[in-house]
Amino acid sequence: MNWGKAKNMLDYCFSWFPFYKGLVGGHRYYNMYSKKYSPSSFRAYGKDNKICKDVEITAPERMCIGDGVFIGPGCMISAIGGIYLGNYCGIGARSVLFSVEHRHYGAETIPFDDVRLVKPIWIEDYAWIGINVSILPGIRIGEGAIVGLGSVVTKDVEPLKIVMGNPAHVIGSRDKSTFYKLKNDGMVRAPSLSANKLWIPPLTIRKYSKELAILGFDHNKCESVIVDISRNVE
């Protein structure tokens, strides 16, 4: 039996046991986050940040990170030209951020020369970057903006806008009054914290009533449902 199968068997047999959950869960949490980059590695580093395993950062000394920032696993970040991540930003797994680009106009050699152009990336507070997003050099992403998974951001994103696609384009906007009320009331949550509740809205229930039951959701056909999954789903 290989280790993967053995681990699955142990989880199946002992996942209910509190000591096992604490021991194994703590070990997995430790492995999830990399200790490769210490706060002193960065130009500025706030509190309550999480940098996941396998994140590669070039020139962290040119990178400023606020409070409550989350950087997902497998991200590749080139901060040579400078990168700023505001408070409570979330960067999804396997995203790519580059703050320099090679020179071709006026270059003395081809395909490019030994000069790179400095183009900082500036991501403001509460911005949410999805999985597999590529952010080109020189981009500013405004406060509270959302970039959907798989997007390629080629131009600035205004505050509260929701963008998606390649190239990324505006598909919607966050509600301004709700956003600023939550902000002013201090209703802020670090992106690194687990989201353990699922909301099944009325439209989903109407469209997938039978399918939801097959998939294990106990729901009421006439009302929205919030399901707490903290005990059985990671």
C-alpha positions as CSV (number, residue, x, y, z in Angstrom):
1,M,0.0,0.0,0.0
2,N,1.4,3.4,-1.0
3,W,1.5,6.4,1.4
4,G,-1.5,8.1,-0.3
5,K,-3.7,5.1,0.1
6,A,-2.5,4.6,3.7
7,K,-3.3,8.3,4.5
8,N,-6.8,8.0,3.1
9,M,-7.4,4.8,5.1
10,L,-6.2,6.5,8.3
11,D,-8.4,9.5,7.6
12,Y,-11.4,7.2,7.0
13,C,-10.9,5.3,10.2
14,F,-9.9,8.0,12.6
15,S,-11.1,11.3,11.3
16,W,-13.8,11.4,14.0
17,F,-11.2,11.2,16.8
18,P,-10.4,14.6,18.3
19,F,-6.7,13.9,19.0
20,Y,-6.2,12.6,15.4
21,K,-7.9,15.7,14.0
22,G,-5.8,18.0,16.1
23,L,-2.5,16.3,15.4
24,V,-2.9,15.6,11.6
25,G,-4.8,18.9,11.0
26,G,-2.0,20.9,12.7
27,H,0.6,19.1,10.6
28,R,-1.2,19.8,7.4
29,Y,-1.7,23.4,8.4
30,Y,2.1,23.7,9.1
31,N,2.9,22.1,5.7
32,M,0.5,24.4,3.8
33,Y,2.4,27.6,4.8
34,S,6.0,28.3,3.8
35,K,8.5,29.7,6.3
36,K,10.8,30.6,3.4
37,Y,10.0,34.3,3.6
38,S,10.3,36.0,6.9
39,P,8.8,39.4,7.6
40,S,12.3,40.9,7.5
41,S,12.6,39.8,3.9
42,F,10.1,42.4,2.7
43,R,10.3,46.2,2.4
44,A,7.2,46.4,4.6
45,Y,5.2,43.5,6.2
46,G,2.0,43.8,8.3
47,K,0.4,41.3,10.6
48,D,-1.7,38.2,10.2
49,N,-0.5,37.4,6.8
50,K,-0.3,33.9,5.2
51,I,2.1,33.0,2.4
52,C,1.4,29.5,1.2
53,K,3.8,26.7,0.2
54,D,5.6,26.9,-3.2
55,V,5.2,30.6,-3.6
56,E,8.2,32.1,-5.5
57,I,8.9,35.7,-4.9
58,T,11.8,37.5,-6.7
59,A,13.2,40.5,-4.8
60,P,10.9,40.5,-1.8
61,E,12.8,43.5,-0.5
62,R,10.9,45.6,-3.1
63,M,7.5,44.3,-2.0
64,C,5.2,45.9,0.6
65,I,2.5,43.7,2.2
66,G,-0.3,45.1,4.5
67,D,-2.3,43.3,7.1
68,G,-4.3,40.2,6.7
69,V,-3.0,39.4,3.2
70,F,-3.2,35.9,1.7
71,I,-1.0,34.6,-1.1
72,G,-2.1,31.2,-2.4
73,P,0.1,28.2,-3.2
74,G,2.1,28.1,-6.4
75,C,2.1,31.9,-7.0
76,M,5.0,33.4,-9.0
77,I,5.7,37.0,-8.1
78,S,8.5,39.1,-9.6
79,A,8.8,42.2,-7.3
80,I,11.9,43.6,-9.0
81,G,10.0,46.6,-10.1
82,G,8.0,46.9,-6.9
83,I,4.7,45.4,-5.7
84,Y,2.3,46.7,-3.1
85,L,-0.4,44.5,-1.6
86,G,-2.9,46.5,0.5
87,N,-4.7,45.3,3.6
88,Y,-6.8,42.1,3.4
89,C,-6.0,41.3,-0.2
90,G,-6.3,37.8,-1.4
91,I,-4.1,36.4,-4.2
92,G,-5.4,33.0,-5.5
93,A,-3.3,30.0,-6.2
94,R,-1.0,29.8,-9.2
95,S,-1.4,33.5,-10.0
96,V,1.5,35.4,-11.7
97,L,2.5,39.0,-11.0
98,F,5.3,40.7,-12.9
99,S,6.6,44.2,-12.2
100,V,9.2,44.5,-14.9
101,E,9.3,43.8,-18.6
102,H,12.1,43.5,-21.2
103,R,12.9,46.4,-23.4
104,H,12.4,46.0,-27.2
105,Y,11.8,49.6,-28.3
106,G,15.3,51.1,-28.5
107,A,16.9,47.9,-27.5
108,E,20.5,47.3,-28.6
109,T,20.1,43.6,-29.1
110,I,17.3,41.2,-30.1
111,P,14.9,39.8,-29.0
112,F,15.6,42.2,-26.1
113,D,18.6,43.7,-24.4
114,D,19.8,43.7,-20.8
115,V,17.5,46.6,-19.7
116,R,14.2,45.9,-18.0
117,L,11.5,48.5,-17.6
118,V,10.3,49.2,-14.0
119,K,6.5,49.0,-13.9
120,P,5.2,48.6,-10.3
121,I,2.0,46.6,-9.5
122,W,-0.2,48.3,-7.0
123,I,-3.1,46.4,-5.4
124,E,-5.3,48.3,-3.0
125,D,-7.1,47.3,0.1
126,Y,-9.7,44.5,0.1
127,A,-9.0,43.5,-3.5
128,W,-9.7,39.8,-4.3
129,I,-7.6,38.1,-7.0
130,G,-8.9,34.7,-8.2
131,I,-7.0,31.5,-9.1
132,N,-4.6,31.4,-12.1
133,V,-4.8,35.2,-12.7
134,S,-1.9,36.9,-14.6
135,I,-1.3,40.6,-13.7
136,L,0.9,42.4,-16.2
137,P,3.5,45.0,-15.3
138,G,2.3,48.5,-14.4
139,I,-1.2,47.5,-13.3
140,R,-3.2,49.2,-10.5
141,I,-6.1,47.3,-9.0
142,G,-8.5,49.5,-7.0
143,E,-9.9,49.1,-3.6
144,G,-12.4,46.2,-3.3
145,A,-12.1,45.1,-6.9
146,I,-12.5,41.4,-7.8
147,V,-10.5,39.7,-10.6
148,G,-12.1,36.4,-11.7
149,L,-10.2,33.2,-12.0
150,G,-8.1,32.7,-15.1
151,S,-8.1,36.4,-16.0
152,V,-5.3,38.2,-17.7
153,V,-5.2,41.8,-16.4
154,T,-3.8,44.1,-19.1
155,K,-5.1,47.5,-17.8
156,D,-6.0,49.2,-14.5
157,V,-9.1,48.0,-12.6
158,E,-11.2,50.7,-11.0
159,P,-12.3,50.3,-7.3
160,L,-15.2,47.9,-6.7
161,K,-15.2,46.6,-10.3
162,I,-15.5,42.9,-11.1
163,V,-13.4,41.9,-14.1
164,M,-12.9,38.6,-15.8
165,G,-11.5,37.2,-19.1
166,N,-8.5,37.4,-21.4
167,P,-8.0,40.3,-21.6
168,A,-9.9,41.0,-18.4
169,H,-13.0,43.2,-18.9
170,V,-15.7,44.6,-16.5
171,I,-18.6,42.2,-15.9
172,G,-20.1,43.9,-12.9
173,S,-19.5,45.9,-9.8
174,R,-19.7,45.5,-6.1
175,D,-22.5,47.4,-4.3
176,K,-20.9,50.6,-3.2
177,S,-23.1,51.4,-0.3
178,T,-22.8,47.9,1.2
179,F,-19.1,47.8,0.7
180,Y,-18.4,51.1,2.5
181,K,-20.9,50.4,5.3
182,L,-19.1,47.1,6.0
183,K,-15.7,48.8,5.8
184,N,-16.8,51.7,8.1
185,D,-18.3,49.2,10.6
186,G,-15.0,47.3,10.7
187,M,-16.6,44.1,9.3
188,V,-13.3,42.9,7.8
189,R,-12.3,39.2,7.4
190,A,-8.8,37.9,6.5
191,P,-8.9,36.0,3.1
192,S,-6.8,33.3,4.7
193,L,-9.6,32.2,7.0
194,S,-11.7,29.2,6.0
195,A,-15.1,29.8,4.5
196,N,-17.2,27.1,6.2
197,K,-20.7,28.0,5.2
198,L,-22.5,27.4,1.9
199,W,-25.5,29.5,0.7
200,I,-27.9,27.8,-1.6
201,P,-29.9,30.8,-3.1
202,P,-33.5,30.4,-4.2
203,L,-32.6,30.5,-7.9
204,T,-30.2,27.5,-7.4
205,I,-32.9,25.6,-5.5
206,R,-35.4,26.2,-8.3
207,K,-33.0,25.1,-11.0
208,Y,-31.3,22.1,-9.3
209,S,-33.8,20.9,-6.7
210,K,-33.5,17.2,-7.5
211,E,-29.8,17.4,-8.3
212,L,-29.1,19.1,-4.9
213,A,-30.8,16.2,-3.1
214,I,-28.7,13.7,-5.0
215,L,-25.5,15.6,-4.1
216,G,-26.4,15.4,-0.4
217,F,-27.9,18.9,0.3
218,D,-30.9,18.9,2.5
219,H,-32.8,21.9,1.4
220,N,-36.2,23.6,1.4
221,K,-37.6,24.1,-2.1
222,C,-39.1,27.5,-1.3
223,E,-36.4,29.2,0.7
224,S,-32.6,29.8,0.5
225,V,-30.5,27.6,2.7
226,I,-27.2,28.1,4.6
227,V,-25.3,24.9,5.2
228,D,-22.5,24.7,7.8
229,I,-19.8,22.4,6.4
230,S,-17.1,23.1,9.0
231,R,-17.4,19.6,10.4
232,N,-17.2,17.5,7.2
233,V,-15.6,19.4,4.4
234,E,-12.2,21.1,4.3
